[in-house]
Amino acid sequence: MPEELIGEVTDFFARPVVAGVHLSGAIKTGDRLKIKGHTTDLEFLLESMQVMNKPVQEAGPGTDVGIKVPDRCRRGDRVYKVT
C-alpha cells in the first residue's frame, strides 16, 4: 500500500504509550499510520490524539500532536499515512 510521509516522532512516553509527533501533513482519527525507524516498524489505526492535552479529531501540518501507539518508538522515527 502507498505511504505518505506526514511527520516525525519528537518524543515517546512509556506510560501511557504515547508518541509526540511534529506533523508535516494532515491526519485524522481513523487513519492508518505507520511508524518506521532504525528498529521500529509499527502499523496501526489512529484511535485518538491530543493537541495541548486536549482531544482532537484532526490536525494539520506544523502541529505537534500526541498519539497513542501500540508499542515503543523512538525520536527521529518517521510517521507515514497508509493510503
PDB file as gemmi writes it, atoms N, CA and C in Angstrom:
CRYST1    1.000    1.000    1.000  90.00  90.00  90.00 P 1                      
ATOM      1  N   MET A   1       0.842  -1.189   0.000  1.00  0.00           N  
ATOM      2  CA  MET A   1       0.000   0.000   0.000  1.00  0.00           C  
ATOM      3  C   MET A   1       0.887   1.253   0.000  1.00  0.00           C  
ATOM      4  N   PRO A   2       0.479   2.283  -0.720  1.00  0.00           N  
ATOM      5  CA  PRO A   2       1.260   3.522  -0.756  1.00  0.00           C  
ATOM      6  C   PRO A   2       1.292   4.217   0.608  1.00  0.00           C  
ATOM      7  N   GLU A   3       2.404   4.882   0.880  1.00  0.00           N  
ATOM      8  CA  GLU A   3       2.574   5.596   2.146  1.00  0.00           C  
ATOM      9  C   GLU A   3       2.957   7.042   1.863  1.00  0.00           C  
ATOM     10  N   GLU A   4       2.415   7.951   2.678  1.00  0.00           N  
ATOM     11  CA  GLU A   4       2.715   9.379   2.551  1.00  0.00           C  
ATOM     12  C   GLU A   4       3.365   9.843   3.852  1.00  0.00           C  
ATOM     13  N   LEU A   5       4.568  10.411   3.772  1.00  0.00           N  
ATOM     14  CA  LEU A   5       5.255  10.926   4.957  1.00  0.00           C  
ATOM     15  C   LEU A   5       4.450  12.089   5.523  1.00  0.00           C  
ATOM     16  N   ILE A   6       4.067  11.986   6.812  1.00  0.00           N  
ATOM     17  CA  ILE A   6       3.253  13.049   7.413  1.00  0.00           C  
ATOM     18  C   ILE A   6       3.847  13.587   8.711  1.00  0.00           C  
ATOM     19  N   GLY A   7       5.029  13.090   9.132  1.00  0.00           N  
ATOM     20  CA  GLY A   7       5.603  13.638  10.352  1.00  0.00           C  
ATOM     21  C   GLY A   7       6.783  12.851  10.880  1.00  0.00           C  
ATOM     22  N   GLU A   8       7.262  13.310  12.043  1.00  0.00           N  
ATOM     23  CA  GLU A   8       8.413  12.697  12.695  1.00  0.00           C  
ATOM     24  C   GLU A   8       8.174  12.646  14.198  1.00  0.00           C  
ATOM     25  N   VAL A   9       8.580  11.527  14.810  1.00  0.00           N  
ATOM     26  CA  VAL A   9       8.450  11.374  16.260  1.00  0.00           C  
ATOM     27  C   VAL A   9       9.441  12.312  16.943  1.00  0.00           C  
ATOM     28  N   THR A  10       8.937  13.129  17.874  1.00  0.00           N  
ATOM     29  CA  THR A  10       9.793  14.056  18.611  1.00  0.00           C  
ATOM     30  C   THR A  10       9.976  13.635  20.062  1.00  0.00           C  
ATOM     31  N   ASP A  11       9.106  12.732  20.551  1.00  0.00           N  
ATOM     32  CA  ASP A  11       9.181  12.280  21.939  1.00  0.00           C  
ATOM     33  C   ASP A  11       8.408  10.984  22.084  1.00  0.00           C  
ATOM     34  N   PHE A  12       8.702  10.223  23.145  1.00  0.00           N  
ATOM     35  CA  PHE A  12       7.984   8.985  23.433  1.00  0.00           C  
ATOM     36  C   PHE A  12       7.779   8.876  24.932  1.00  0.00           C  
ATOM     37  N   PHE A  13       6.575   8.465  25.326  1.00  0.00           N  
ATOM     38  CA  PHE A  13       6.230   8.280  26.735  1.00  0.00           C  
ATOM     39  C   PHE A  13       5.750   6.848  26.928  1.00  0.00           C  
ATOM     40  N   ALA A  14       6.368   6.133  27.876  1.00  0.00           N  
ATOM     41  CA  ALA A  14       6.038   4.725  28.087  1.00  0.00           C  
ATOM     42  C   ALA A  14       4.699   4.520  28.783  1.00  0.00           C  
ATOM     43  N   ARG A  15       4.287   5.465  29.644  1.00  0.00           N  
ATOM     44  CA  ARG A  15       3.012   5.332  30.362  1.00  0.00           C  
ATOM     45  C   ARG A  15       2.273   6.647  30.326  1.00  0.00           C  
ATOM     46  N   PRO A  16       1.177   6.775  29.613  1.00  0.00           N  
ATOM     47  CA  PRO A  16       0.660   5.775  28.676  1.00  0.00           C  
ATOM     48  C   PRO A  16       1.553   5.716  27.444  1.00  0.00           C  
ATOM     49  N   VAL A  17       1.375   4.698  26.619  1.00  0.00           N  
ATOM     50  CA  VAL A  17       2.227   4.518  25.442  1.00  0.00           C  
ATOM     51  C   VAL A  17       1.805   5.532  24.380  1.00  0.00           C  
ATOM     52  N   VAL A  18       2.515   6.672  24.365  1.00  0.00           N  
ATOM     53  CA  VAL A  18       2.153   7.804  23.509  1.00  0.00           C  
ATOM     54  C   VAL A  18       3.410   8.348  22.830  1.00  0.00           C  
ATOM     55  N   ALA A  19       3.260   8.732  21.569  1.00  0.00           N  
ATOM     56  CA  ALA A  19       4.351   9.375  20.833  1.00  0.00           C  
ATOM     57  C   ALA A  19       3.994  10.829  20.584  1.00  0.00           C  
ATOM     58  N   GLY A  20       4.960  11.714  20.782  1.00  0.00           N  
ATOM     59  CA  GLY A  20       4.823  13.101  20.360  1.00  0.00           C  
ATOM     60  C   GLY A  20       5.289  13.187  18.919  1.00  0.00           C  
ATOM     61  N   VAL A  21       4.467  13.767  18.053  1.00  0.00           N  
ATOM     62  CA  VAL A  21       4.777  13.812  16.621  1.00  0.00           C  
ATOM     63  C   VAL A  21       4.630  15.242  16.110  1.00  0.00           C  
ATOM     64  N   HIS A  22       5.636  15.713  15.365  1.00  0.00           N  
ATOM     65  CA  HIS A  22       5.529  17.000  14.668  1.00  0.00           C  
ATOM     66  C   HIS A  22       5.060  16.694  13.253  1.00  0.00           C  
ATOM     67  N   LEU A  23       3.890  17.228  12.886  1.00  0.00           N  
ATOM     68  CA  LEU A  23       3.272  16.897  11.603  1.00  0.00           C  
ATOM     69  C   LEU A  23       3.775  17.769  10.456  1.00  0.00           C  
ATOM     70  N   SER A  24       3.997  17.120   9.319  1.00  0.00           N  
ATOM     71  CA  SER A  24       4.284  17.826   8.067  1.00  0.00           C  
ATOM     72  C   SER A  24       3.133  17.618   7.080  1.00  0.00           C  
ATOM     73  N   GLY A  25       2.137  16.840   7.504  1.00  0.00           N  
ATOM     74  CA  GLY A  25       0.943  16.572   6.706  1.00  0.00           C  
ATOM     75  C   GLY A  25      -0.259  16.475   7.623  1.00  0.00           C  
ATOM     76  N   ALA A  26      -1.436  16.294   7.054  1.00  0.00           N  
ATOM     77  CA  ALA A  26      -2.675  16.237   7.837  1.00  0.00           C  
ATOM     78  C   ALA A  26      -3.040  14.795   8.189  1.00  0.00           C  
ATOM     79  N   ILE A  27      -3.593  14.613   9.409  1.00  0.00           N  
ATOM     80  CA  ILE A  27      -4.118  13.309   9.824  1.00  0.00           C  
ATOM     81  C   ILE A  27      -5.435  13.513  10.551  1.00  0.00           C  
ATOM     82  N   LYS A  28      -6.199  12.413  10.650  1.00  0.00           N  
ATOM     83  CA  LYS A  28      -7.450  12.432  11.414  1.00  0.00           C  
ATOM     84  C   LYS A  28      -7.638  11.060  12.039  1.00  0.00           C  
ATOM     85  N   THR A  29      -8.436  11.005  13.099  1.00  0.00           N  
ATOM     86  CA  THR A  29      -8.701   9.716  13.718  1.00  0.00           C  
ATOM     87  C   THR A  29      -9.338   8.812  12.671  1.00  0.00           C  
ATOM     88  N   GLY A  30      -8.976   7.535  12.717  1.00  0.00           N  
ATOM     89  CA  GLY A  30      -9.442   6.574  11.726  1.00  0.00           C  
ATOM     90  C   GLY A  30      -8.424   6.312  10.627  1.00  0.00           C  
ATOM     91  N   ASP A  31      -7.403   7.190  10.502  1.00  0.00           N  
ATOM     92  CA  ASP A  31      -6.349   6.969   9.505  1.00  0.00           C  
ATOM     93  C   ASP A  31      -5.479   5.787   9.924  1.00  0.00           C  
ATOM     94  N   ARG A  32      -4.948   5.060   8.944  1.00  0.00           N  
ATOM     95  CA  ARG A  32      -3.973   4.006   9.211  1.00  0.00           C  
ATOM     96  C   ARG A  32      -2.592   4.638   9.110  1.00  0.00           C  
ATOM     97  N   LEU A  33      -1.810   4.514  10.202  1.00  0.00           N  
ATOM     98  CA  LEU A  33      -0.474   5.109  10.258  1.00  0.00           C  
ATOM     99  C   LEU A  33       0.590   4.027  10.337  1.00  0.00           C  
ATOM    100  N   LYS A  34       1.787   4.387   9.901  1.00  0.00           N  
ATOM    101  CA  LYS A  34       2.944   3.506  10.008  1.00  0.00           C  
ATOM    102  C   LYS A  34       4.091   4.341  10.549  1.00  0.00           C  
ATOM    103  N   ILE A  35       4.806   3.801  11.538  1.00  0.00           N  
ATOM    104  CA  ILE A  35       5.988   4.465  12.087  1.00  0.00           C  
ATOM    105  C   ILE A  35       7.184   3.581  11.773  1.00  0.00           C  
ATOM    106  N   LYS A  36       8.167   4.167  11.082  1.00  0.00           N  
ATOM    107  CA  LYS A  36       9.354   3.420  10.678  1.00  0.00           C  
ATOM    108  C   LYS A  36      10.603   4.110  11.200  1.00  0.00           C  
ATOM    109  N   GLY A  37      11.531   3.289  11.664  1.00  0.00           N  
ATOM    110  CA  GLY A  37      12.809   3.802  12.116  1.00  0.00           C  
ATOM    111  C   GLY A  37      13.849   2.707  12.061  1.00  0.00           C  
ATOM    112  N   HIS A  38      15.017   2.982  12.628  1.00  0.00           N  
ATOM    113  CA  HIS A  38      16.117   2.017  12.615  1.00  0.00           C  
ATOM    114  C   HIS A  38      15.693   0.675  13.206  1.00  0.00           C  
ATOM    115  N   THR A  39      14.959   0.714  14.322  1.00  0.00           N  
ATOM    116  CA  THR A  39      14.497  -0.524  14.964  1.00  0.00           C  
ATOM    117  C   THR A  39      12.982  -0.551  15.120  1.00  0.00           C  
ATOM    118  N   THR A  40      12.275   0.359  14.475  1.00  0.00           N  
ATOM    119  CA  THR A  40      10.827   0.491  14.630  1.00  0.00           C  
ATOM    120  C   THR A  40      10.124   0.172  13.318  1.00  0.00           C  
ATOM    121  N   ASP A  41       9.029  -0.588  13.403  1.00  0.00           N  
ATOM    122  CA  ASP A  41       8.170  -0.842  12.244  1.00  0.00           C  
ATOM    123  C   ASP A  41       6.773  -1.156  12.772  1.00  0.00           C  
ATOM    124  N   LEU A  42       5.987  -0.103  13.011  1.00  0.00           N  
ATOM    125  CA  LEU A  42       4.640  -0.247  13.565  1.00  0.00           C  
ATOM    126  C   LEU A  42       3.609   0.185  12.538  1.00  0.00           C  
ATOM    127  N   GLU A  43       2.493  -0.532  12.465  1.00  0.00           N  
ATOM    128  CA  GLU A  43       1.364  -0.094  11.651  1.00  0.00           C  
ATOM    129  C   GLU A  43       0.113  -0.245  12.510  1.00  0.00           C  
ATOM    130  N   PHE A  44      -0.722   0.800  12.538  1.00  0.00           N  
ATOM    131  CA  PHE A  44      -1.882   0.795  13.427  1.00  0.00           C  
ATOM    132  C   PHE A  44      -2.926   1.794  12.957  1.00  0.00           C  
ATOM    133  N   LEU A  45      -4.136   1.650  13.487  1.00  0.00           N  
ATOM    134  CA  LEU A  45      -5.231   2.571  13.218  1.00  0.00           C  
ATOM    135  C   LEU A  45      -5.193   3.673  14.268  1.00  0.00           C  
ATOM    136  N   LEU A  46      -5.205   4.922  13.849  1.00  0.00           N  
ATOM    137  CA  LEU A  46      -5.162   6.051  14.778  1.00  0.00           C  
ATOM    138  C   LEU A  46      -6.512   6.176  15.473  1.00  0.00           C  
ATOM    139  N   GLU A  47      -6.538   5.858  16.763  1.00  0.00           N  
ATOM    140  CA  GLU A  47      -7.789   5.871  17.522  1.00  0.00           C  
ATOM    141  C   GLU A  47      -8.008   7.173  18.270  1.00  0.00           C  
ATOM    142  N   SER A  48      -6.915   7.818  18.708  1.00  0.00           N  
ATOM    143  CA  SER A  48      -7.070   9.081  19.432  1.00  0.00           C  
ATOM    144  C   SER A  48      -5.779   9.884  19.355  1.00  0.00           C  
ATOM    145  N   MET A  49      -5.940  11.208  19.473  1.00  0.00           N  
ATOM    146  CA  MET A  49      -4.775  12.093  19.522  1.00  0.00           C  
ATOM    147  C   MET A  49      -5.141  13.349  20.292  1.00  0.00           C  
ATOM    148  N   GLN A  50      -4.109  14.048  20.748  1.00  0.00           N  
ATOM    149  CA  GLN A  50      -4.315  15.265  21.525  1.00  0.00           C  
ATOM    150  C   GLN A  50      -3.386  16.369  21.032  1.00  0.00           C  
ATOM    151  N   VAL A  51      -3.869  17.597  21.162  1.00  0.00           N  
ATOM    152  CA  VAL A  51      -3.064  18.788  20.928  1.00  0.00           C  
ATOM    153  C   VAL A  51      -3.174  19.618  22.196  1.00  0.00           C  
ATOM    154  N   MET A  52      -2.036  19.936  22.812  1.00  0.00           N  
ATOM    155  CA  MET A  52      -2.020  20.698  24.072  1.00  0.00           C  
ATOM    156  C   MET A  52      -2.923  20.044  25.130  1.00  0.00           C  
ATOM    157  N   ASN A  53      -2.838  18.722  25.256  1.00  0.00           N  
ATOM    158  CA  ASN A  53      -3.584  17.929  26.245  1.00  0.00           C  
ATOM    159  C   ASN A  53      -5.094  17.960  26.054  1.00  0.00           C  
ATOM    160  N   LYS A  54      -5.563  18.315  24.868  1.00  0.00           N  
ATOM    161  CA  LYS A  54      -6.998  18.304  24.572  1.00  0.00           C  
ATOM    162  C   LYS A  54      -7.246  17.374  23.385  1.00  0.00           C  
ATOM    163  N   PRO A  55      -8.252  16.497  23.492  1.00  0.00           N  
ATOM    164  CA  PRO A  55      -8.547  15.576  22.386  1.00  0.00           C  
ATOM    165  C   PRO A  55      -8.961  16.332  21.123  1.00  0.00           C  
ATOM    166  N   VAL A  56      -8.465  15.867  19.976  1.00  0.00           N  
ATOM    167  CA  VAL A  56      -8.846  16.431  18.681  1.00  0.00           C  
ATOM    168  C   VAL A  56      -9.120  15.282  17.713  1.00  0.00           C  
ATOM    169  N   GLN A  57      -9.902  15.563  16.691  1.00  0.00           N  
ATOM    170  CA  GLN A  57     -10.227  14.558  15.678  1.00  0.00           C  
ATOM    171  C   GLN A  57      -9.306  14.648  14.463  1.00  0.00           C  
ATOM    172  N   GLU A  58      -8.737  15.843  14.224  1.00  0.00           N  
ATOM    173  CA  GLU A  58      -7.840  16.018  13.083  1.00  0.00           C  
ATOM    174  C   GLU A  58      -6.810  17.093  13.395  1.00  0.00           C  
ATOM    175  N   ALA A  59      -5.692  17.037  12.677  1.00  0.00           N  
ATOM    176  CA  ALA A  59      -4.623  18.020  12.867  1.00  0.00           C  
ATOM    177  C   ALA A  59      -3.866  18.171  11.552  1.00  0.00           C  
ATOM    178  N   GLY A  60      -3.308  19.368  11.335  1.00  0.00           N  
ATOM    179  CA  GLY A  60      -2.643  19.662  10.071  1.00  0.00           C  
ATOM    180  C   GLY A  60      -1.159  19.914  10.213  1.00  0.00           C  
ATOM    181  N   PRO A  61      -0.513  20.236   9.098  1.00  0.00           N  
ATOM    182  CA  PRO A  61       0.932  20.477   9.072  1.00  0.00           C  
ATOM    183  C   PRO A  61       1.356  21.564  10.058  1.00  0.00           C  
ATOM    184  N   GLY A  62       2.511  21.334  10.704  1.00  0.00           N  
ATOM    185  CA  GLY A  62       3.046  22.292  11.661  1.00  0.00           C  
ATOM    186  C   GLY A  62       2.567  22.075  13.082  1.00  0.00           C  
ATOM    187  N   THR A  63       1.622  21.153  13.272  1.00  0.00           N  
ATOM    188  CA  THR A  63       1.050  20.879  14.592  1.00  0.00           C  
ATOM    189  C   THR A  63       1.861  19.805  15.308  1.00  0.00           C  
ATOM    190  N   ASP A  64       2.017  19.959  16.629  1.00  0.00           N  
ATOM    191  CA  ASP A  64       2.601  18.916  17.470  1.00  0.00           C  
ATOM    192  C   ASP A  64       1.461  18.180  18.147  1.00  0.00           C  
ATOM    193  N   VAL A  65       1.378  16.860  17.927  1.00  0.00           N  
ATOM    194  CA  VAL A  65       0.289  16.057  18.482  1.00  0.00           C  
ATOM    195  C   VAL A  65       0.847  14.921  19.319  1.00  0.00           C  
ATOM    196  N   GLY A  66       0.033  14.442  20.244  1.00  0.00           N  
ATOM    197  CA  GLY A  66       0.316  13.222  20.980  1.00  0.00           C  
ATOM    198  C   GLY A  66      -0.619  12.151  20.467  1.00  0.00           C  
ATOM    199  N   ILE A  67      -0.065  10.997  20.059  1.00  0.00           N  
ATOM    200  CA  ILE A  67      -0.905   9.910  19.556  1.00  0.00           C  
ATOM    201  C   ILE A  67      -0.610   8.628  20.319  1.00  0.00           C  
ATOM    202  N   LYS A  68      -1.669   7.862  20.579  1.00  0.00           N  
ATOM    203  CA  LYS A  68      -1.495   6.549  21.199  1.00  0.00           C  
ATOM    204  C   LYS A  68      -0.890   5.615  20.174  1.00  0.00           C  
ATOM    205  N   VAL A  69       0.145   4.892  20.588  1.00  0.00           N  
ATOM    206  CA  VAL A  69       0.817   3.945  19.700  1.00  0.00           C  
ATOM    207  C   VAL A  69       0.813   2.560  20.343  1.00  0.00           C  
ATOM    208  N   PRO A  70       0.882   1.495  19.528  1.00  0.00           N  
ATOM    209  CA  PRO A  70       0.793   0.143  20.084  1.00  0.00           C  
ATOM    210  C   PRO A  70       2.066  -0.350  20.756  1.00  0.00           C  
ATOM    211  N   ASP A  71       3.199   0.297  20.492  1.00  0.00           N  
ATOM    212  CA  ASP A  71       4.469  -0.178  21.035  1.00  0.00           C  
ATOM    213  C   ASP A  71       5.477   0.969  21.015  1.00  0.00           C  
ATOM    214  N   ARG A  72       6.656   0.690  21.527  1.00  0.00           N  
ATOM    215  CA  ARG A  72       7.715   1.691  21.631  1.00  0.00           C  
ATOM    216  C   ARG A  72       8.150   2.203  20.256  1.00  0.00           C  
ATOM    217  N   CYS A  73       8.397   3.500  20.201  1.00  0.00           N  
ATOM    218  CA  CYS A  73       9.021   4.111  19.026  1.00  0.00           C  
ATOM    219  C   CYS A  73      10.057   5.095  19.552  1.00  0.00           C  
ATOM    220  N   ARG A  74      10.837   5.659  18.649  1.00  0.00           N  
ATOM    221  CA  ARG A  74      11.959   6.483  19.075  1.00  0.00           C  
ATOM    222  C   ARG A  74      11.971   7.838  18.381  1.00  0.00           C  
ATOM    223  N   ARG A  75      12.570   8.804  19.057  1.00  0.00           N  
ATOM    224  CA  ARG A  75      12.734  10.144  18.477  1.00  0.00           C  
ATOM    225  C   ARG A  75      13.444  10.011  17.127  1.00  0.00           C  
ATOM    226  N   GLY A  76      12.923  10.698  16.129  1.00  0.00           N  
ATOM    227  CA  GLY A  76      13.507  10.649  14.793  1.00  0.00           C  
ATOM    228  C   GLY A  76      12.844   9.643  13.864  1.00  0.00           C  
ATOM    229  N   ASP A  77      12.039   8.712  14.423  1.00  0.00           N  
ATOM    230  CA  ASP A  77      11.300   7.784  13.562  1.00  0.00           C  
ATOM    231  C   ASP A  77      10.350   8.581  12.676  1.00  0.00           C  
ATOM    232  N   ARG A  78      10.141   8.105  11.465  1.00  0.00           N  
ATOM    233  CA  ARG A  78       9.251   8.793  10.525  1.00  0.00           C  
ATOM    234  C   ARG A  78       7.847   8.211  10.598  1.00  0.00           C  
ATOM    235  N   VAL A  79       6.861   9.098  10.462  1.00  0.00           N  
ATOM    236  CA  VAL A  79       5.452   8.707  10.547  1.00  0.00           C  
ATOM    237  C   VAL A  79       4.829   8.860   9.161  1.00  0.00           C  
ATOM    238  N   TYR A  80       4.159   7.800   8.718  1.00  0.00           N  
ATOM    239  CA  TYR A  80       3.535   7.775   7.395  1.00  0.00           C  
ATOM    240  C   TYR A  80       2.041   7.506   7.528  1.00  0.00           C  
ATOM    241  N   LYS A  81       1.259   8.070   6.596  1.00  0.00           N  
ATOM    242  CA  LYS A  81      -0.152   7.716   6.471  1.00  0.00           C  
ATOM    243  C   LYS A  81      -0.232   6.682   5.354  1.00  0.00           C  
ATOM    244  N   VAL A  82      -0.850   5.531   5.654  1.00  0.00           N  
ATOM    245  CA  VAL A  82      -1.020   4.475   4.661  1.00  0.00           C  
ATOM    246  C   VAL A  82      -2.294   4.778   3.885  1.00  0.00           C  
ATOM    247  N   THR A  83      -2.179   4.904   2.559  1.00  0.00           N  
ATOM    248  CA  THR A  83      -3.345   5.269   1.743  1.00  0.00           C  
ATOM    249  C   THR A  83      -3.796   4.121   0.867  1.00  0.00           C  
TER     250      THR A  83                                                      
END                                                                             
